[in-house]
Amino acid sequence: MIGSADGRPVVALDVGGTAMKGAVLDHDGQTMDLHRWPTPRAAGPDAVVAAALEAVAALLQQADGAAAVGLVVPGLVDDRGGIAIYSENIRWRDVPFRELVADQFGLPVGFGHDVRAGGLAEHTLGAARGCDDVLFLPIGTGVSGAMYVGGRLIENEYAGEIGHIDVGSGEACACGATGCLEAIASGASIAKRYNRATDGSAAGAKEVLELMAAGDEVATMVWDDAINALARALATYTSLLAPELVVIGGGLSGAGRTLFEPLRRRLDELLVWQRTPRMVAAQLGESAACLGAGLLARQAIAHDLPSQSIFQ
């Protein structure tokens, strides 16, 4: 359940680098109204903050007496402090989102990181339900992870950046480092590497997979490189934290067996004595972060009621 204990809905907003996804969610977590707005990134960070607040206002107009607001954003995020520290794509710094939303709308505010919120939703409502040690790994334009260890979500603002593990690729990463997983295995980097090698114009990983299915040897090489890099990063993660389950989301999860079968096989080859985690596709799709924002809104309502389970 996501809405308030008295049946009132909550509103939830997931701010992304390209689009903002918002929803009005009832007590059972059903979407009553779903909305999508472009993120005005080109207009600068102040414009994105203003657009996010306008989106919350629009959602509240659609809701009938909403009990709380949930808001999740990308980049480095201080979940507890309610601050968006930095986003490489949006370029904002130290935005006190929880305070801004609470002051403007006078409601409890659940605030957090978009990937951790997606992990919260998958752990509470989706593919990771009932598992204590889980890595939620959405792979899209970037690569990041939400980590459950012993049933607890790790909320350190610098944690979960598995996309910046050095997998030995030698590829330059937008973060300034070299060899990062994200520079070889994200959807954007798969297309970039294929285009660089062929002077092609693949728009994303989907097009590279279609070329591979048609027998393109360069596409096959680029895909194999991505699989090997993901397996190396997961082997490192498994050696450190021994997850029982890896839930893969994001656009790349849509590759299905073409992703999961070789990735399971390569990870098995890399692990010698470690327990190989189960690997499944995320269940909640692109709605995960928005649903997670709704769960954070419910947590905000229940913050002063420690004896009441926030999910009962």
N, C-alpha and C positions, 0 to 999 in steps of 0.2 A: 504494500500500500504506500502511496506517495502523498496524497493530500493530507489535510489536517485531521486530527482526531475527531473533530466535530463535523467532518464531511465537506468542509470548504475546500476549493481547489487551490493549487499553487501554480505560479507561473515559472517557467524555466527558459533560460537563454544560453545557448552555446555560441560564443563568439569565435569564429574562425578567421583565418587570414584571407579567405576568399568570400565566404558567406557566413551569415549569422542565422542560426536555426532556433526558433522559439516555439514553445508550446504551452497551452493551458492543460494541466493534468488534474484529473479528478482523484478521489480518495483511493481508487483501485489502480491508479497509475495509467488509466486509459487517456489517450489524447483526445481532448475535447476540441481544441483548435490548434492547427499547426501552421506556422508562418515561416517564411524565408526572406531574408533581405541581403542585398550585396553589402560586403564590407568595404567602406570607402577608403581603402588603404592608401590609394594614391593621393588623397587629400590630406594625409598626415595623421599622426596619432590622436591629436585633439578631436579631429573629425570622427574617428572611430569610436572614441569614448562617448562623444555626443550621440552618435548613431545607436550605440548600445543602450544608452539611457532612453532614447526615443523608442527603441524596440520594446524595452520593459514597459514603458508607458502604454504602448499600443496593446501589449498582451494584457495588462491590467484592465484596460477598457473592455477587452473581450471576456475577461473572467468576471464571475458574479461573486463579489466579495472575497477575493483571494486572500489567503491567510499568510502567504510568505512569497518571497522571490528567491529563485536559485539562479546563480550566474557563474559560468565557467569560462575561462580564457586560456590561451596558449602561452608558451614561453616559460620563463622563471616566475613562479607564483608562490607567495607566502599565504598558504591556505588559512592558517590560524590568524594571521594579522589582517587578512582581507585585502592584500595588496598585490597588484600585478607588477612585479619587479622589473621585468624586461621581456620584450618580444623581438626577436631578430626580424621577423616579417613585418610587424606593425610599427616597431620602433618606439613604443611608449616606454616610459620609465616611471616606476614608483607611483602607480595610479591607485589611490585608496578606494577601490571599487565598493567594498562593503559599506564604508562610510557614506560615499556618494549616493548609493541606492537607498540606504536607510534614511538619510536626511531628506531625500527628495520625495520618497513614497511612504515613509512612516511605517514600514513593515519589517519583520524579521528577514534577514538576508543570509542565505547559504551561499558561500563563495568558495571557488577552488580552481584547480588545474583541470583542463579539459580531458587529458588522458587519464588522470587519477579518477575523475568523475565517471569516465567510461568504464574504468575498471571496477568502480563501486557498483555501477549498474549491472555489469556482467556478473559480479560476485553475488549481488543481492537478487537479481531477477533473471539472469541469463545463463550462459554456458559454464560459468565457474561456481554456480550455486552449490554450497555444501563443501567446497574445497578450502583448506586452510592455507596451503602454500601454492600460490598461483602467480604466473606472470601474464598480464594482459598486454599484448604487443600489437598495437595498430600500426600497419605499414601503409603509408600513403605518400604524400609529398615529402614527409619526414618519417623518422622512426623514433618512437619513444615507448616507455613501458610504465605500467602501474604494477607495483609489487605488493603482494600479500605474503607475509611471512608469519607463520604461526597464527593465522587468522586476523592479523593486524595489517592495515594498509599503511605502507611507509609514506609519510607525508613531508619528509624533508624536501625543501624546494629544489635542491640540487640532485636529488635521487631519481633514478629511473631513466637517465639519459643513455640508454643502451645503444642508441644510434651513433653515439660518439665513442664507442669502444673501438680501439685500433685493431682491425682485422687483417692488417698487412697488405691492403690493396694498393697502397701508393697513390691513391686518388686524393686530390685536394678537396677539402670539405669547406662549405660556406662558413663554418665556425672558425676557420683559420688553422685548423689542424690538418694532418695528412693521414690517410689510411682509415678514416672513420667508416663504420658500417653504413651510415646514411649516404655516404658518397658513392656507394656501389649497389645498394640493395633497396633504396627507396624507389617508388614508382617513377619519380622525376629523374633520378640518376640512371635508372635502367634505360629510359628513353634517351637521355643525354649521351650515354656511352654508346648506344647503338648509332645514333645520328652522327656522332663524332667519327666513328669508325667507317661509316658508309656514306657520309654526306647526305643522310636521309632526313626525313621529316616526321618521324614517329612522334605523335603527341603525348604518348604515355606508355606505360608498361603493357596495357591491353593490346596496343598495336604491335609491340615487339613480340608478344605471345602469338598473335595471329601470323606474323611473319615466320616465327619459329615453326608453327604448325604447318606452314606451307613449304618448309624445308630450308629456310634461310639459315646458313651456317653461322653467320655473325650473330644473329638473334639468339641462336642456341648457345653460343659461347657467352654472350652477355647474361643470359638467364642463368646458365650454370655458375657463372661467377657470383651472381647474386645469391643463389642457393648456398654455395660454399661459404660465403661470407656470413649469411644468417646462421648457418650451422655452427661456425666457429664462435660467433657471439653467444649463441645459446649454450654451447658447450662450456664456455667460460661462466656464464650465469648459473648453469646447472652445478658446476663444481663448487661455486660459492654458496648458493642458496637452496639447491636441491628442490626445485618446485615439483609438485606432483602433476601439475597441469600447466600447459602453455596455451593460452587462448589468443589466436591471431585474428585481428580485425583489420579495418582499413581497406582501401581499394584492392590491395594485392591479394587479400584473402579470397576475392572473387575468382582467382585462378583455380581454386578447388584442387583436384587431384594433381594437376600440373605443378602446384606448389607443394602440397602436403606430402605426397609420396616421395619425391627425391629429397625433401628436407628431412623427413623422418629417417630415411635410409642413411643420409650423410651424417646426421647427428649420432645415429647408432654406431657408425664407423669411428667417430671421434671419441666417444665415451668408452672407457675401458672397464672401470669398476663402478662408475657412478650409476645411480638409478636414472634410466631414461624416462623423462616426463611424457605423459600423454599429450597429444597435440590435437586441438580441435579448432574449428572456425567459430568466431564470435557469433552470437545469436541475435544481437540487437541492432546490428548494422550501423548506419550513420546516425541512428537515434540514440546510441549509447550515451554520449556525453550529455545530451539534453535530458535524458531520463536520469542520469546521475545528478544533474543540476536540480532536478525535482526532488531527489532523495536528500540532497544537501539542504534544500528549502525546508523539508520536513524535519531534518535534524535541527535546523535553526529554531523551528517552532518548539521542539521538545527540549531545547537546551537547558531550560530551567526546571525540567521535569525528569530528573535522573532515574526515578523509579519506574518510569514508563518506557517500554521498549519502543524505539522509533520506527520499527518495522512491523509491529504486531497488528 
